[in-house]
Amino acid sequence: MIDSAGVFDSEVASHERQNWTPSYIRHDPFTVLCRVRSFEDLVVCGITSQLRLLVSDFDEITSPGDEDFGASSLRTQSLIRLGCVPTVP
């Protein structure tokens, strides 16, 4: 689960979740948009390296050449999926 202590707005973090195979755990990256104060949930935006999912004129691509890419902890060019905005407890 997410240790939300120390996670600030627009910081890139990852959500650990177990896939259908008990031995396989995924770490899904996301960026924190805001915190819902009444529940302390985080509103997040999904990030993926699957650039084929790009929605033109909507999603954002972040690349190693971007000024803030090094601070993101992402390893490769990635897609910030603006249509993927869930809440995480």
C-alpha positions in Angstrom: 0.0 0.0 0.0 1.0 3.6 -0.1 2.8 5.3 2.7 1.3 8.8 2.1 3.5 10.4 4.7 6.0 12.6 2.9 4.2 12.4 -0.5 3.5 15.9 -1.7 1.4 17.3 -4.6 2.9 16.5 -8.0 5.4 14.1 -6.6 5.8 10.8 -8.5 5.3 7.7 -6.3 4.3 4.1 -7.0 1.4 2.0 -5.8 2.2 -1.6 -4.9 -0.5 -4.0 -5.8 -0.5 -7.8 -6.1 -1.5 -9.1 -9.5 -3.4 -12.4 -10.1 -0.2 -14.4 -9.5 0.8 -14.3 -5.8 4.5 -14.1 -6.6 4.1 -11.1 -8.9 3.8 -7.6 -7.4 3.4 -4.6 -9.6 4.5 -1.1 -8.8 2.3 1.3 -10.7 3.7 4.8 -10.9 1.4 7.8 -10.4 1.6 11.5 -9.6 -0.3 12.9 -6.7 -2.7 15.7 -7.7 -4.2 16.4 -4.3 -5.4 14.9 -1.0 -9.1 14.6 -0.2 -9.1 16.0 3.4 -12.2 14.4 4.7 -11.0 10.9 3.9 -7.2 11.4 3.6 -7.3 9.7 0.2 -5.0 10.8 -2.5 -6.3 11.8 -6.0 -3.7 10.5 -8.4 -2.9 10.5 -12.1 -1.7 7.3 -13.6 1.7 7.1 -15.4 2.7 4.4 -17.9 5.6 3.7 -20.3 3.1 2.4 -22.9 3.1 5.3 -25.2 0.6 3.6 -27.6 -2.1 4.6 -25.1 -1.6 8.3 -25.8 -4.7 10.3 -26.2 -3.7 13.2 -28.6 -4.2 16.7 -27.3 -5.0 15.4 -23.8 -2.3 13.2 -22.2 1.3 14.4 -21.5 4.5 12.7 -22.4 7.5 13.2 -20.1 11.0 12.4 -21.4 14.5 12.2 -20.0 15.3 15.5 -21.7 12.7 17.3 -19.6 14.0 19.6 -16.9 12.2 17.8 -14.0 12.5 14.2 -15.3 15.5 13.3 -13.1 13.5 14.1 -9.9 10.6 11.9 -11.0 12.3 8.5 -10.4 10.9 7.3 -13.8 13.3 5.2 -15.8 12.1 5.8 -19.3 9.9 8.1 -21.4 6.5 7.9 -19.9 2.9 8.9 -20.5 0.9 10.9 -17.9 -2.6 9.6 -18.4 -4.9 12.5 -17.6 -7.9 10.3 -18.2 -6.8 7.9 -15.4 -7.5 9.8 -12.2 -8.5 7.4 -9.4 -8.4 7.9 -5.6 -6.1 5.8 -3.5 -6.8 5.2 0.2 
